[in-house]
Amino acid sequence: MTSPADTPPSAPPEAGVASRRAVAGWLLFDWATQPFYTLVTAFIFGPYFVAEIASDPVAGQSEWGLGAGIASLVIAVLAPILGAVADAGGRRKAWIAAFSAMLVGGALLLWFATPGTAPFAVLLVAAIATIGVEFATVFNNAMMPDLVPADRLGRLSGTGWALGYVGGLVATLIALGFLVADPATGETLFGLPPVFGLDAVEHGGDRASGPFSALWYVVFALPLFLFTPDVPKRLTAGAAIRSGLRQLADTLRSLRDHAPVARYLVAHMIYADGLAALFAFGGIYGVGLFGWSSFELGVFGIILTITGGAGAFLGGRLDDRFGPKRVILWSLAVLTVGSAGVLSIDGAHVLLFVPVEPAAAGDAAFGSTGERLYLLLGAVVGAAAGPLQSASRSMMVRLSPPERITQLFGLHALSGKVTSFFATLGVSALTALAGSQQIGLSLVLVFFVAGGIILLGVRDRAG
């Protein structure tokens, strides 16, 4: 028998219309989290780890991928469980606060990752921060139905993603303009010496990307806690755990009866893995082709952030008009073509067969034809990635029963993380077997095409 305290409410909550201040607080969460992904994961700290902390770039790529894989495994196992508990208990902001502490603490500790630091210690700290930001995002996403009506979810999601990209852009400009210096000149992007006496030779700016992203998060996540209402508490902690685990088991069993949700989760798992691998190796591919430094990678990141933000903003409007499924399929088509174009560049050729003058030491930044085409195609990829991510979140909201929204977002996070290590390791293995960066990274095209084919069979209620 179950006690009344163990029984979740039978009626799903009705989606309401929150105040503008409440919605603004929620939107700023994407702005708050994006610099961690942009600065730490993709364009500054990650390449710094590979180049300066690991014994060599090959080992660094392998070790960084292993750390990310372990974090993904933890997220895959716990996200749906914690989501189910939060759905049963009601409150979500308490969970966001707890995981925010992991993000902030881990990011702050990255400052101490000087050259010569044990790679394992750095990877552990980075994994803690990654787990924190991913779990906090799961619970933040689940607040969406309580903020706007169903016919505005696409716009809300797209606006959030666009703000996230803008936040990443602003944070990257600040980092490159005031913190990260070119070791050859000792100057930042703005032609200034780094602030706070950061030593370019000791990679002070690279290491400062962790504390900077932590401070950024604290400042801009605060409005969510102050102004965005939470769902009222429903159950005690113990009762929420028991009820949540039962609901999770029921949800997993019910996927057999909810074919659209199950099929979408499989499609999302595949194409999200391809996107994660593309971003994980895109910068590394540029380093291998053109010898780019962290400074040039940061500029590349700025370009992708601008086009990604514009794409997410436009994609949210297209989502509300045409439905998220069509936006996802369009985005996957553009991603496939753009990625194929990127892979057609090998330094001395573009479009596979057209010879060009390769980049040479002493050339101006992005001075070769191959580099400029790489930037252009990277901008196209960024423009497609923004609406893909935004519409994926909207699609999950539209397909999910309101009373199980958080645990299903946990499964959504699971589908985006459970095989992410497989895509990364697959690219690494294929690169080693073929002896070619191009052939190795071409695996992402298979993920995009396969995910799109599976998604074709999902019925989009909004579309």
C-alpha positions, -999 to 999 in steps of 0.1 A, spaced: 0 0 0 11 36 -5 5 65 18 -11 97 5 23 113 7 37 88 -17 10 94 -43 19 120 -70 -9 144 -80 -32 128 -106 -38 160 -126 -10 175 -146 -2 211 -139 -17 236 -164 7 257 -183 3 293 -174 17 326 -185 45 339 -162 55 376 -158 80 391 -181 105 393 -153 100 356 -146 106 347 -182 136 370 -184 151 353 -154 147 319 -171 161 332 -204 192 345 -187 201 310 -176 212 301 -212 232 333 -212 248 323 -179 258 287 -189 270 292 -225 305 307 -216 314 275 -199 308 255 -231 324 281 -253 355 290 -232 362 259 -212 350 230 -233 355 241 -269 379 270 -277 402 280 -249 407 256 -219 402 223 -238 428 231 -265 451 244 -237 448 211 -219 457 192 -250 486 214 -259 502 222 -225 491 198 -198 490 164 -216 523 148 -226 515 152 -263 485 163 -284 475 127 -292 475 117 -256 457 149 -247 429 143 -272 425 108 -258 425 119 -222 402 149 -227 378 125 -245 380 100 -216 372 127 -191 342 139 -211 331 103 -216 331 96 -178 311 128 -172 286 117 -199 282 83 -183 274 99 -149 248 122 -166 234 93 -186 228 72 -155 215 99 -131 197 125 -152 164 105 -157 165 94 -120 169 129 -106 144 142 -131 118 117 -119 124 127 -83 121 164 -91 88 158 -109 74 140 -79 87 165 -54 78 195 -74 106 219 -68 133 224 -94 153 255 -83 168 236 -53 182 211 -77 195 238 -100 212 255 -70 229 222 -59 243 215 -93 253 251 -98 276 247 -68 294 218 -87 297 240 -118 311 270 -100 334 250 -78 349 230 -106 353 259 -129 371 279 -102 396 251 -96 406 251 -132 428 282 -125 453 259 -107 457 237 -138 492 250 -147 515 233 -172 528 202 -155 497 196 -134 486 159 -133 461 154 -161 439 132 -140 433 160 -115 424 185 -142 401 160 -159 383 152 -126 377 189 -119 365 195 -154 342 165 -152 326 178 -120 319 212 -135 305 195 -167 281 173 -146 270 203 -127 261 225 -157 244 196 -176 222 186 -146 213 222 -139 202 226 -175 179 195 -173 159 211 -145 160 245 -161 145 231 -193 117 214 -174 104 248 -161 94 259 -197 58 247 -197 51 268 -166 62 300 -183 44 303 -216 15 287 -235 23 257 -257 21 278 -289 50 299 -278 74 272 -266 94 273 -298 99 311 -295 109 307 -258 133 280 -266 148 298 -296 152 330 -277 169 312 -249 194 295 -272 200 328 -291 207 346 -258 230 318 -249 250 323 -281 251 360 -275 264 354 -240 290 331 -253 300 357 -279 303 385 -253 322 363 -229 346 352 -256 352 388 -267 360 398 -231 383 368 -227 402 373 -259 402 411 -255 414 412 -219 425 378 -206 440 356 -233 471 368 -250 490 355 -280 522 340 -266 542 354 -295 533 390 -289 520 391 -254 490 411 -265 453 403 -265 428 406 -294 424 443 -286 462 449 -287 464 452 -249 485 434 -223 464 409 -203 447 423 -172 455 413 -137 491 406 -147 481 373 -164 513 358 -180 508 346 -216 538 323 -213 523 306 -183 489 306 -201 472 326 -174 445 337 -197 437 301 -207 435 291 -171 414 321 -162 387 310 -185 374 287 -158 370 312 -130 357 338 -155 330 314 -167 321 306 -130 318 343 -121 297 349 -152 274 321 -142 269 334 -107 260 368 -119 236 359 -146 219 328 -131 209 348 -101 177 363 -117 164 328 -122 164 322 -85 151 357 -76 123 362 -102 113 329 -118 86 310 -99 91 274 -90 66 246 -88 52 243 -53 66 215 -31 44 184 -34 61 156 -14 87 152 13 122 142 1 119 105 10 84 103 -5 96 121 -37 125 96 -41 102 66 -38 75 81 -60 100 94 -85 117 61 -90 83 44 -95 74 70 -120 107 66 -138 101 28 -141 66 35 -154 80 61 -179 105 36 -193 79 10 -196 54 34 -212 79 43 -239 67 12 -256 32 28 -257 45 62 -268 63 54 -300 68 91 -311 87 99 -279 108 68 -280 116 72 -317 125 109 -312 148 100 -284 167 75 -306 170 101 -334 182 128 -310 207 104 -295 223 98 -329 223 134 -343 233 150 -310 263 126 -308 273 137 -343 270 174 -334 290 169 -301 318 151 -321 318 179 -347 323 206 -321 348 185 -302 370 179 -332 363 210 -353 388 232 -336 414 203 -334 409 198 -372 417 235 -377 448 231 -356 459 201 -376 453 218 -410 465 253 -403 485 252 -371 460 276 -354 467 288 -319 442 292 -290 440 328 -301 429 320 -336 406 293 -323 389 319 -301 382 341 -332 368 310 -349 346 304 -319 333 340 -320 322 335 -357 304 303 -348 288 319 -318 274 348 -339 260 326 -366 247 301 -341 229 328 -321 213 342 -353 203 307 -364 187 299 -330 167 332 -329 154 326 -364 148 289 -358 126 297 -328 103 317 -351 103 289 -377 96 264 -350 64 281 -339 53 284 -376 63 250 -390 69 229 -360 102 217 -345 104 185 -366 108 204 -398 133 228 -383 154 199 -371 153 182 -405 163 214 -423 191 220 -398 205 185 -402 205 189 -440 225 221 -438 248 206 -412 255 177 -435 263 198 -465 284 223 -444 303 196 -427 310 179 -460 324 212 -473 346 215 -442 359 180 -448 367 189 -484 396 211 -472 430 196 -465 452 226 -464 465 224 -500 431 217 -516 395 229 -512 364 211 -525 387 180 -524 404 186 -558 409 224 -562 445 232 -554 452 263 -533 483 278 -516 486 263 -482 490 284 -450 526 292 -442 545 303 -411 544 341 -408 512 345 -428 486 368 -414 458 352 -394 434 334 -418 454 345 -447 451 314 -469 422 305 -491 417 272 -472 414 291 -439 389 316 -452 367 289 -467 370 270 -434 357 300 -416 329 305 -441 317 269 -438 322 269 -400 298 299 -400 272 278 -420 276 249 -395 271 273 -366 240 288 -382 225 253 -385 235 241 -350 217 269 -332 182 260 -345 189 223 -343 195 225 -305 167 249 -299 141 229 -318 153 197 -302 144 212 -268 110 224 -281 103 190 -297 108 173 -264 84 197 -246 57 192 -272 60 154 -271 61 150 -233 32 146 -209 33 177 -185 33 156 -154 65 138 -164 83 167 -181 114 167 -159 121 130 -160 116 130 -198 141 158 -201 163 136 -181 159 109 -208 164 137 -233 198 145 -217 204 107 -215 198 104 -253 222 132 -259 249 119 -237 247 81 -235 267 74 -267 285 108 -270 317 89 -260 310 65 -288 309 92 -315 341 108 -302 359 74 -299 346 64 -333 361 95 -349 394 89 -331 395 52 -341 386 59 -377 413 86 -379 439 62 -366 429 34 -389 427 56 -420 456 78 -411 435 108 -421 417 135 -401 393 140 -430 382 104 -431 379 102 -393 358 132 -389 336 122 -419 318 98 -394 297 127 -382 280 128 -416 267 93 -409 253 104 -376 235 134 -391 219 114 -419 209 84 -397 193 107 -371 174 126 -398 161 93 -413 148 81 -380 132 115 -372 112 113 -404 90 87 -387 81 108 -357 48 125 -357 51 161 -346 18 172 -329 27 209 -333 36 205 -370 
